[in-house]
Amino acid sequence: MASQEEKQHQPFADIFDEDEAEKSFLLSKPTCLIILGKPSSGKKTLARKLAQIWKCIFIEALEVIQMNITEETEYGLKCQELLFKGQSISEELVTEMILKKIESPEVAHYGYVLSGFPSLSEEYMTVSQQIEKIKNLKLNPDLLINIKCSDYDLCRRISGQRQHPDSGQVYQRNEWDPNVIEKHKKEKDQHEEENEEEDEEQEEETAEDPLTTSEVLHQLVQRPEDILENAEERVGRYKDIMLRPLEDLMAEQDCQYLIELDGNQKPDDLFVLCCYCCFNKQDELLRVLSSYELIAHRYRWRRSRWGQACPVALKEGDIVMGNPDLAVSFLGKMYVLSSPEALKTFMLNPRPYLLPPMPLPPCKVLVFGPPFSGRTTICNLIAHKYKGKV
């Protein structure tokens, strides 16, 4: 039999078995990202796309407020009370909700994409204090994505935004300005001979667009924060208060985990470029994504080592058979949960229920014998030795 030293010299020998590989993944840190940039530079749009594709948790002030109100949490009830009174939600409450979400079980498993923090408001914490909070997070960010855009281009884009009062949808200038729309139509007409079929499809889509109707165009309004003077003031405030601390934060970051993007590009192009940079700069993302992809062709899902036993119940010391209707897949194996509550808990973060010490089926011992033979004494000694219950 070969010795351990001889085995180590074999270049094609796999020294890790499946359990070790699974344990390594369960102990690994989920990928976390922060999107930085000037006001209205497209941070929220990019963060939402990244979270959707990478299955991370999207964390942003408005998103967190709506989530807490919908789920009627303690924070959500406080927000509702303030809103019913006509008061604004304090910066302290918003910051607490964001930090609470970052510490949640689902974020500990899936990771997060954070946008809008640190914020320009220093009502509760200064920008430096907010950045210090980010540095001291248990799940500190792996990637910093900075969207860069000149002041002129950004203020011009902001001042060209219009909002539909009923739906709340925000439209850019090229979606509502008749002059810009007409210019785009002329450009399309120039390419009509090159690809007539595409032009016909685009014309049909344009005809169905509700913004082409004068009724909708007249309903669009300009928000106060989108007025040119107010936009210039916000951008100037950002440069005065936040730019220097963020530059220090980015200077401390490893350059291979810092991505800077051109904010003048279209949101879809910006997202594709960001994905390309991330995949080339961090192999960790490839490993994380692999757990969410469908299993390989002709590769059957496998049962977990506990069969139909519920892993959440096993962790609590009980043997409860799971319900087939509450089965989930994770790392190529099937886990069967016993109740909707156990399913929800397991899906938020399965790691605590799979990491060593592995949840083993509890041992059950029956002690029997004639009266006064010492059954009770033996039971108590066994329970004390193995931390069981009589």
VENNOR-V624640 format. One record per pair of residues at least 12 apart in sequence whose ideal C-beta (glycine too) atoms are under 10 Angstrom apart, sorted by the first residue. I is the first residue (numbers start at 1). J is the second residue. D is the distance in Angstrom with one decimal. If there is no record, write none. Layout:
# VENNOR-V624640
<<I	J	D> <I	J	D>>
This chain:
# VENNOR-V624640
<<18	302	9.9> <18	331	9.5> <18	332	9.3> <18	333	9.9> <19	305	8.8> <19	356	9.2> <19	358	8.8> <21	331	9.1> <22	330	9.7> <22	331	5.9> <22	332	9.1> <22	333	8.6> <22	354	7.5> <22	355	9.5> <23	354	8.5> <23	355	7.0> <23	356	6.6> <23	358	9.3> <24	287	9.9> <25	287	7.7> <25	288	9.0> <25	290	9.4> <25	291	7.1> <25	331	6.7> <25	351	9.0> <25	354	9.6> <26	109	9.6> <26	330	9.8> <26	331	8.5> <26	350	8.2> <26	351	4.8> <26	352	9.1> <26	353	9.8> <26	354	5.6> <26	355	5.1> <26	356	9.0> <27	351	8.0> <27	355	6.9> <27	356	9.4> <28	284	8.1> <28	287	7.8> <28	288	8.2> <28	351	9.4> <29	108	9.2> <29	111	8.0> <29	138	9.4> <29	139	6.8> <29	140	8.8> <29	142	7.7> <29	284	8.6> <29	288	9.7> <30	54	10.0> <30	55	9.8> <30	56	7.7> <30	57	9.3> <30	106	9.9> <30	107	7.6> <30	108	7.1> <30	109	6.3> <30	110	5.9> <30	111	3.3> <30	112	8.0> <30	139	7.0> <30	142	8.9> <30	284	9.5> <30	288	6.8> <30	349	9.7> <30	351	9.5> <31	54	7.1> <31	55	10.0> <31	56	6.9> <31	110	8.9> <31	111	4.6> <31	112	8.9> <31	113	9.2> <31	139	9.6> <31	141	9.3> <31	142	5.5> <31	143	7.4> <31	278	8.9> <31	282	7.6> <31	284	6.0> <31	285	5.8> <31	287	9.0> <31	288	5.1> <31	289	9.0> <32	56	7.7> <32	57	9.5> <32	59	9.7> <32	102	8.5> <32	107	8.2> <32	110	9.7> <32	111	4.9> <32	112	5.3> <32	113	7.8> <32	114	7.5> <32	137	8.1> <32	139	5.2> <32	140	7.0> <32	141	4.9> <32	142	5.3> <32	143	7.6> <33	46	9.8> <33	47	7.8> <33	50	6.6> <33	51	8.8> <33	54	8.4> <33	56	7.2> <33	111	7.8> <33	112	7.4> <33	113	4.9> <33	114	7.1> <33	115	9.2> <33	141	6.1> <33	142	6.8> <33	143	4.6> <33	144	7.7> <33	145	6.2> <33	257	9.7> <33	259	9.2> <33	274	9.4> <33	278	8.2> <33	282	9.9> <33	285	9.5> <34	47	8.8> <34	59	9.6> <34	112	8.7> <34	113	7.9> <34	114	4.7> <34	115	7.8> <34	116	9.9> <34	117	7.8> <34	118	9.4> <34	134	7.0> <34	137	9.9> <34	140	9.5> <34	141	4.4> <34	142	9.2> <34	143	7.5> <34	144	5.6> <34	145	7.1> <34	146	9.3> <34	249	9.1> <34	253	9.9> <35	47	4.6> <35	48	9.8> <35	50	7.8> <35	60	9.2> <35	113	6.8> <35	114	7.0> <35	115	4.6> <35	116	8.3> <35	117	9.7> <35	141	9.9> <35	143	9.4> <35	144	8.5> <35	145	5.1> <35	146	8.2> <35	147	7.0> <35	259	9.8> <35	261	9.6> <35	274	9.2> <36	114	9.6> <36	115	8.8> <36	116	9.9> <36	117	9.8> <36	118	8.8> <36	144	6.3> <36	145	6.8> <36	146	4.6> <36	147	7.1> <36	148	9.5> <36	242	9.0> <36	246	5.9> <36	249	8.3> <36	250	7.6> <36	258	9.8> <36	260	9.4> <37	115	9.1> <37	145	8.3> <37	146	6.2> <37	147	3.4> <37	148	7.2> <37	149	7.2> <37	154	9.2> <37	238	9.2> <37	246	9.2> <37	260	9.7> <37	261	8.5> <37	263	6.5> <38	146	9.8> <38	147	7.6> <38	148	8.3> <38	149	6.2> <38	150	9.5> <38	151	7.9> <38	154	5.7> <38	155	9.6> <38	158	9.7> <38	234	8.3> <38	235	5.8> <38	238	5.4> <38	239	8.2> <38	242	8.9> <38	243	8.6> <38	263	7.7> <39	116	9.6> <39	120	7.2> <39	154	8.0> <39	155	10.0> <39	158	7.8> <39	225	8.5> <39	231	7.8> <39	234	4.8> <39	235	6.4> <39	237	8.5> <39	238	5.9> <39	242	9.6> <40	149	9.2> <40	154	6.8> <40	155	9.2> <40	157	7.2> <40	158	4.9> <40	161	7.8> <40	170	9.6> <40	225	8.4> <40	226	8.3> <40	231	7.4> <40	234	7.9> <40	235	8.7> <40	263	9.5> <41	146	9.4> <41	147	4.6> <41	148	8.0> <41	149	5.1> <41	153	9.8> <41	154	6.2> <41	157	8.8> <41	158	9.4> <41	235	9.4> <41	238	9.6> <41	261	9.5> <41	263	4.7> <41	264	9.7> <41	270	9.9> <42	115	9.9> <42	147	5.8> <42	149	8.2> <42	154	9.7> <42	157	9.2> <42	261	8.9> <42	263	5.9> <42	264	9.8> <42	265	9.0> <42	266	9.5> <42	267	6.0> <42	270	6.6> <42	271	9.6> <43	60	8.5> <43	113	10.0> <43	114	9.6> <43	115	4.7> <43	116	6.6> <43	145	8.6> <43	146	9.6> <43	147	6.2> <43	263	9.3> <44	58	8.9> <44	60	5.9> <44	61	9.7> <44	62	8.4> <44	63	8.6> <44	115	5.2> <44	116	6.8> <45	115	9.1> <45	147	9.9> <45	267	5.0> <45	268	9.7> <45	270	8.3> <45	271	8.3> <46	113	8.7> <46	115	7.8> <46	145	7.3> <46	147	6.9> <46	261	8.0> <46	263	9.5> <46	267	6.9> <46	270	6.0> <46	271	6.1> <46	274	6.5> <47	59	8.3> <47	60	6.6> <47	63	9.4> <47	112	9.5> <47	113	4.7> <47	114	7.4> <47	115	3.8> <47	116	8.4> <47	145	8.6> <48	60	8.1> <48	63	8.5> <48	113	8.0> <48	115	8.0> <48	267	9.8> <48	271	9.8> <49	113	9.1> <49	267	7.4> <49	268	8.4> <49	270	8.8> <49	271	4.7> <49	272	9.8> <49	274	8.5> <49	275	9.1> <50	113	5.0> <50	115	9.4> <50	143	9.6> <50	145	8.2> <50	271	7.2> <50	274	6.9> <50	275	8.0> <50	278	8.4> <51	63	9.6> <51	110	9.0> <51	111	9.2> <51	112	7.9> <51	113	4.4> <51	114	9.8> <51	115	9.1> <52	113	9.3> <52	271	9.9> <53	113	10.0> <53	271	8.1> <53	275	7.4> <53	289	8.8> <53	292	9.8> <54	110	8.7> <54	111	7.8> <54	113	7.5> <54	275	8.8> <54	278	8.7> <54	285	7.2> <54	288	7.4> <54	289	6.6> <54	292	8.1> <55	109	10.0> <55	110	5.9> <55	111	8.5> <55	288	8.5> <55	289	8.1> <55	291	8.9> <55	292	5.1> <56	106	10.0> <56	107	8.4> <56	110	5.6> <56	111	4.7> <56	112	5.6> <56	113	4.8> <56	114	9.5> <56	288	8.9> <57	101	7.3> <57	102	8.6> <57	104	7.8> <57	106	5.9> <57	107	4.9> <57	108	9.8> <57	109	9.1> <57	110	5.4> <57	111	7.0> <57	112	4.7> <57	113	7.3> <57	114	9.2> <58	101	9.9> <58	112	7.6> <58	113	5.5> <58	114	8.6> <58	115	7.6> <59	97	9.5> <59	98	6.2> <59	99	9.7> <59	101	5.4> <59	102	6.5> <59	104	9.6> <59	107	7.6> <59	112	5.1> <59	113	6.9> <59	114	4.9> <59	115	7.2> <59	116	8.6> <59	117	7.7> <60	98	8.3> <60	101	9.8> <60	113	8.7> <60	114	7.6> <60	115	4.6> <60	116	5.0> <60	117	8.0> <61	89	8.9> <61	91	9.3> <61	94	5.2> <61	95	8.8> <61	97	8.1> <61	98	6.7> <61	115	8.7> <61	116	5.3> <61	117	7.3> <61	119	7.1> <61	121	9.8> <62	94	9.2> <62	115	10.0> <62	116	8.2> <63	97	10.0> <63	98	9.6> <63	101	8.9> <63	115	8.7> <63	116	9.1> <64	76	9.8> <64	79	9.8> <64	94	7.3> <64	95	9.9> <64	96	9.8> <64	97	4.7> <64	98	5.6> <64	99	9.8> <64	100	8.4> <64	101	5.4> <64	102	9.8> <64	116	9.7> <64	117	9.8> <65	79	5.8> <65	83	9.4> <65	89	6.5> <65	93	8.8> <65	94	6.8> <65	97	6.8> <65	98	9.6> <66	79	9.2> <67	97	8.5> <67	101	7.8> <68	80	9.2> <68	93	9.5> <68	97	5.8> <68	100	8.8> <68	101	8.7> <69	83	8.4> <73	97	8.6> <73	100	8.9> <74	100	9.8> <75	89	9.5> <75	93	6.7> <75	94	9.2> <75	96	7.0> <75	97	5.0> <75	100	7.3> <75	101	9.7> <76	97	8.7> <78	90	9.3> <78	93	6.3> <78	96	9.7> <78	97	9.4> <79	93	7.0> <79	94	8.9> <79	97	8.3> <90	121	9.9> <90	123	7.2> <90	124	7.1> <91	119	7.4> <91	121	5.0> <91	122	8.2> <91	123	4.1> <91	124	4.1> <91	125	7.7> <92	123	7.6> <92	124	4.1> <92	125	8.2> <93	124	8.6> <94	116	9.6> <94	117	9.1> <94	119	8.1> <94	121	8.7> <94	123	9.7> <94	124	8.2> <95	117	7.8> <95	118	9.5> <95	119	8.2> <95	121	9.4> <95	123	9.6> <95	124	5.7> <95	125	6.5> <95	129	9.9> <95	130	7.7> <95	133	8.1> <96	124	9.0> <98	112	9.9> <98	114	7.8> <98	116	8.6> <98	117	5.8> <98	119	9.3> <98	130	9.9> <98	133	9.4> <99	117	9.0> <99	133	7.0> <99	134	9.9> <99	137	8.1> <101	114	9.4> <102	114	7.5> <102	117	9.3> <102	133	9.5> <102	134	9.4> <102	137	6.2> <102	138	8.1> <102	139	6.4> <103	137	8.4> <103	138	6.9> <103	139	8.1> <104	348	7.6> <104	349	8.6> <105	345	7.8> <105	347	9.6> <105	348	4.3> <105	349	3.9> <105	350	9.7> <105	351	9.0> <105	352	8.3> <106	344	10.0> <106	347	8.1> <106	348	4.4> <106	349	6.2> <107	138	9.9> <107	139	6.7> <107	348	9.2> <107	349	8.6> <108	138	8.3> <108	139	6.9> <108	348	8.5> <108	349	5.3> <108	351	7.4> <108	352	9.0> <109	330	9.9> <109	347	8.7> <109	348	6.8> <109	349	4.0> <109	350	6.8> <109	351	6.1> <109	352	9.4> <110	288	9.0> <110	292	9.3> <110	348	8.9> <110	349	8.3> <111	139	7.2> <111	141	9.6> <111	142	8.2> <111	285	9.9> <111	288	7.4> <112	137	9.6> <112	139	7.1> <112	141	8.5> <113	141	9.5> <113	143	9.4> <113	145	9.0> <114	134	8.1> <114	137	9.4> <114	141	7.1> <115	145	9.6> <117	130	6.6> <117	131	9.6> <117	133	8.5> <117	134	7.5> <118	130	3.5> <118	131	5.7> <118	132	9.6> <118	133	8.1> <118	134	7.1> <118	241	9.6> <118	242	6.7> <118	245	7.7> <118	246	7.8> <118	249	9.1> <119	242	8.6> <120	234	7.5> <120	237	6.1> <120	238	6.1> <120	240	9.9> <120	241	6.3> <120	242	6.2> <121	241	9.6> <122	241	7.1> <122	242	9.5> <126	241	8.6> <126	245	8.7> <127	238	9.8> <127	241	5.7> <127	242	5.1> <127	243	9.5> <127	244	8.9> <127	245	5.0> <127	246	8.0> <127	249	10.0> <128	241	9.8> <128	242	9.7> <128	244	9.4> <128	245	5.3> <128	248	9.0> <128	249	9.8> <129	245	9.7> <130	242	9.2> <130	245	8.6> <131	242	9.1> <131	245	5.4> <131	246	7.4> <131	248	8.0> <131	249	5.4> <131	252	10.0> <132	245	9.5> <132	249	9.8> <134	249	7.6> <135	249	7.8> <135	252	8.4> <141	249	9.6> <141	253	8.5> <141	257	8.6> <142	253	9.8> <142	254	9.7> <142	257	6.2> <142	278	9.7> <142	282	6.9> <142	284	7.0> <142	285	8.7> <142	288	10.0> <143	253	8.7> <143	254	9.9> <143	256	9.7> <143	257	5.3> <143	258	7.7> <143	259	6.5> <143	274	9.4> <143	277	9.1> <143	278	6.5> <143	281	7.8> <143	282	6.6> <143	284	9.4> <143	285	8.5> <144	246	9.0> <144	249	7.3> <144	250	5.9> <144	252	9.7> <144	253	5.2> <144	254	9.5> <144	257	6.8> <144	258	5.1> <144	259	7.2> <144	260	9.0> <145	257	9.8> <145	258	8.2> <145	259	4.8> <145	260	7.9> <145	261	6.7> <145	270	9.8> <145	274	6.2> <145	277	8.3> <145	278	8.2> <146	246	7.8> <146	247	9.5> <146	249	9.8> <146	250	6.4> <146	253	9.8> <146	258	7.1> <146	259	7.1> <146	260	4.8> <146	261	7.2> <146	263	9.4> <147	259	9.5> <147	260	8.0> <147	261	5.3> <147	262	8.1> <147	263	4.5> <147	264	9.8> <147	265	9.6> <147	270	7.5> <147	274	9.2> <148	260	5.6> <148	261	6.9> <148	262	6.4> <148	263	5.8> <148	264	9.0> <149	235	9.5> <149	261	9.3> <149	262	7.5> <149	263	3.2> <149	264	6.0> <149	265	9.6> <150	235	9.9> <150	262	10.0> <150	263	8.5> <150	264	7.9> <151	231	9.4> <151	232	7.6> <151	235	5.4> <151	236	8.1> <151	238	9.6> <151	239	8.0> <152	232	9.7> <152	235	9.8> <153	262	9.9> <153	263	7.6> <153	264	5.6> <154	231	7.6> <154	232	9.5> <154	234	9.6> <154	235	6.2> <154	238	9.9> <154	263	7.0> <154	264	8.8> <155	226	9.9> <155	228	6.2> <155	229	9.4> <155	230	9.7> <155	231	4.7> <155	232	5.3> <155	233	9.8> <155	234	9.0> <155	235	6.2> <155	236	9.8> <156	173	8.6> <156	228	8.2> <156	231	8.8> <157	172	7.1> <157	173	7.8> <157	226	9.7> <157	231	8.8> <157	263	8.7> <157	264	8.5> <158	172	10.0> <158	223	9.6> <158	225	7.9> <158	226	5.5> <158	227	8.8> <158	228	7.8> <158	230	8.6> <158	231	4.1> <158	232	9.0> <158	234	8.2> <158	235	8.3> <159	173	8.6> <159	222	8.1> <159	226	6.0> <159	227	6.8> <159	228	4.2> <159	229	9.0> <159	230	9.0> <159	231	5.7> <159	232	9.0> <160	172	6.2> <160	173	3.3> <160	174	8.2> <160	175	9.6> <160	176	8.6> <160	177	7.3> <160	180	8.8> <160	222	9.2> <160	226	8.1> <160	228	9.5> <161	173	7.5> <161	175	9.6> <161	176	9.2> <161	220	9.5> <161	222	7.4> <161	223	7.3> <161	225	9.2> <161	226	4.8> <161	231	9.2> <162	175	8.3> <162	176	5.3> <162	177	8.8> <162	211	9.8> <162	217	9.0> <162	219	9.3> <162	220	3.9> <162	221	6.5> <162	222	5.8> <162	223	8.3> <162	226	7.8> <163	219	9.6> <163	220	6.7> <163	221	5.9> <163	222	7.6> <163	223	5.6> <163	226	8.0> <164	176	9.4> <164	210	9.3> <164	211	9.0> <164	216	7.2> <164	217	9.9> <164	219	6.1> <164	220	5.9> <164	221	8.1> <165	219	6.4> <165	220	8.2> <165	221	5.9> <165	223	10.0> <166	216	9.7> <166	219	7.3> <167	210	9.9> <167	216	9.9> <167	219	9.6> <169	211	9.8> <169	220	9.4> <170	220	9.5> <170	223	8.2> <170	226	8.7> <171	211	6.7> <171	216	9.6> <171	217	9.6> <171	220	6.6> <175	209	8.4> <175	211	5.7> <175	217	9.9> <175	220	9.3> <176	211	5.9> <176	212	9.9> <176	216	8.6> <176	217	6.0> <176	220	5.5> <177	217	9.3> <178	212	9.6> <178	214	9.4> <178	217	7.6> <181	206	8.5> <181	209	9.6> <181	211	8.3> <181	212	7.8> <181	217	9.7> <184	202	9.9> <184	206	9.2> <185	202	9.5> <185	203	8.9> <185	206	7.8> <188	202	6.3> <188	203	8.0> <188	206	8.7> <189	203	9.8> <254	281	9.7> <255	281	9.3> <256	280	9.4> <256	281	5.2> <256	282	7.7> <257	278	9.4> <257	281	6.6> <257	282	6.5> <257	284	9.7> <258	277	9.8> <258	281	8.7> <259	273	8.8> <259	274	6.5> <259	276	9.8> <259	277	4.7> <259	278	6.8> <259	280	9.9> <259	281	6.9> <259	282	9.5> <260	277	9.0> <261	273	6.1> <261	274	6.0> <261	277	7.8> <290	331	9.5> <291	330	7.6> <291	331	6.1> <291	332	8.8> <294	329	9.7> <295	329	8.0> <295	331	9.9> <295	332	5.9> <296	332	9.2> <299	332	7.7> <300	332	9.3> <301	327	9.5> <301	329	5.9> <301	332	6.6> <301	333	7.0> <301	334	5.3> <302	329	9.6> <302	331	9.6> <302	332	6.2> <302	333	5.1> <302	334	7.0> <303	327	9.8> <303	333	6.7> <303	334	5.5> <303	335	8.7> <303	336	8.5> <304	322	10.0> <304	329	9.9> <304	330	8.5> <304	331	9.3> <304	332	9.9> <304	333	4.6> <304	334	6.4> <304	335	5.2> <304	336	8.1> <304	354	8.5> <305	333	8.2> <305	354	9.7> <305	358	7.8> <305	359	9.7> <305	360	9.6> <306	319	9.3> <306	322	9.0> <306	333	9.9> <306	335	8.0> <306	336	8.6> <306	354	9.9> <306	358	9.0> <306	359	7.4> <306	360	8.8> <306	361	7.4> <307	321	8.7> <307	322	8.8> <307	334	9.6> <307	336	7.9> <307	361	9.8> <308	320	9.6> <308	321	5.2> <308	322	5.2> <308	323	9.0> <308	324	7.8> <308	327	9.0> <308	334	9.3> <308	335	9.6> <308	336	4.9> <308	338	9.4> <309	321	6.4> <309	322	6.7> <309	335	9.4> <309	336	7.6> <309	338	8.5> <309	359	8.8> <309	361	6.6> <310	322	4.5> <310	323	8.6> <310	326	8.5> <310	335	8.1> <310	336	6.6> <310	337	5.3> <310	338	3.7> <310	339	7.8> <310	342	5.8> <310	343	9.2> <310	346	8.5> <310	353	9.2> <310	359	9.6> <311	330	9.9> <311	335	5.8> <311	336	8.7> <311	337	7.7> <311	338	9.4> <311	342	8.4> <311	346	6.8> <311	350	7.7> <311	352	9.7> <311	353	4.4> <311	354	6.7> <311	358	9.4> <311	359	5.8> <312	335	9.1> <312	337	6.4> <312	338	7.2> <312	339	8.3> <312	341	8.4> <312	342	4.0> <312	343	8.4> <312	344	9.8> <312	345	5.9> <312	346	5.5> <312	350	9.1> <312	352	9.3> <312	353	5.6> <312	359	8.6> <313	337	8.5> <313	338	5.4> <313	339	8.6> <313	342	6.7> <313	353	9.5> <313	359	8.6> <313	362	10.0> <314	338	9.8> <314	353	7.7> <314	358	8.9> <314	359	3.7> <314	360	7.2> <314	361	6.5> <314	362	7.9> <315	342	9.8> <315	345	9.9> <315	346	9.8> <315	352	7.2> <315	353	5.0> <315	354	9.2> <315	355	9.9> <315	357	9.7> <315	358	9.6> <315	359	4.5> <315	360	10.0> <316	342	9.5> <316	353	9.6> <316	359	8.6> <316	362	9.6> <317	359	8.7> <317	360	9.7> <317	361	9.6> <317	362	5.2> <317	387	9.6> <317	388	9.1> <317	389	8.8> <318	338	8.9> <318	361	9.5> <318	362	7.1> <319	338	9.9> <319	361	5.5> <319	362	6.5> <319	364	8.4> <320	336	10.0> <320	337	9.2> <320	338	4.3> <320	339	8.3> <320	342	8.3> <321	336	7.7> <321	338	6.9> <322	334	9.6> <322	335	7.6> <322	336	2.9> <322	337	5.2> <322	338	5.0> <322	339	8.9> <322	342	8.2> <322	343	9.0> <323	336	6.8> <323	337	6.9> <323	338	6.3> <323	339	7.6> <323	340	9.0> <323	342	9.4> <323	343	8.7> <324	336	6.4> <325	337	9.4> <325	340	9.7> <325	343	9.5> <326	338	7.2> <326	339	7.3> <326	340	6.9> <326	342	7.5> <326	343	4.7> <326	344	9.8> <326	346	9.1> <327	343	8.9> <328	343	6.9> <328	346	6.8> <328	347	6.3> <328	350	8.2> <330	346	8.5> <330	347	8.9> <330	350	5.5> <330	351	9.8> <330	354	8.0> <331	350	8.8> <331	354	8.5> <333	354	9.4> <335	347	9.8> <335	350	7.4> <335	353	8.5> <335	354	8.5> <337	353	9.9> <362	386	9.8> <362	388	7.9> <362	389	9.5> <363	382	9.7> <363	386	7.3> <363	388	7.6> <364	388	8.7> <365	378	9.4> <365	379	8.1> <365	382	6.1> <365	383	9.0> <365	386	8.7> <365	388	7.7> <365	390	10.0> <366	379	9.6> <367	379	5.2> <367	382	7.4> <367	390	9.3> <376	390	8.0>>
